[in-house]
Amino acid sequence: MIKSLKTSVLLLFICVSTTLMAQEQSVSDEQLGQFADAYAVVQMQNQKSQQEMIAVVEEEGLDIARFNEIQKAMMDPNQESDATAAELEKHGKVTSKFEQMQPEMEKNTIASIESAGISLEDFESLAAKIQQDESLQQRLQAIFVKRQGDKS
């Protein structure tokens, strides 16, 4: 009985280890490099989008910190907003403009990902794998470090 239990545990360990190794190896260096390229471009795209959004907030006459306070209060049903009617009106205009900007920002993000030679689906799949796998995170970090060193 104990021998069969040990054998079962050993077989389970081998199966799990093999599966984990196969998952890690299923992401090639080329795929990880493409992901790194896409990730870097998406980060730049996000910074550009944030700057555009900041400009919209400021054009409506709201301070970024105040806009965020109002937004946070509106998203939390347990928190009351102390925003004035004028601030709420400005906040509404800003969020409306954000909603209008959203499709273009999404399109630009997808185009940025695809310009790196990877599909949106593959990018999202790799992102999920990387998030769950520390060795993939380390490999990705090594790519970023190497590229940063190449730029210096």
Secondary structure, DSSP 8 states (H G I E B T S, - for coil): -HHHHHHHHHHHHHHHHHHHHHHHHTS-HHHHHHHHHHHHHHHHHHHHHHHHHHHHHHHTT--HHHHHHHHHHHH-TTS-----HHHHHHHHHHHHHHHHHHHHHHHHHHHHHHHTT--HHHHHHHHHHHHH-HHHHHHHHHHHHHHHHHH-
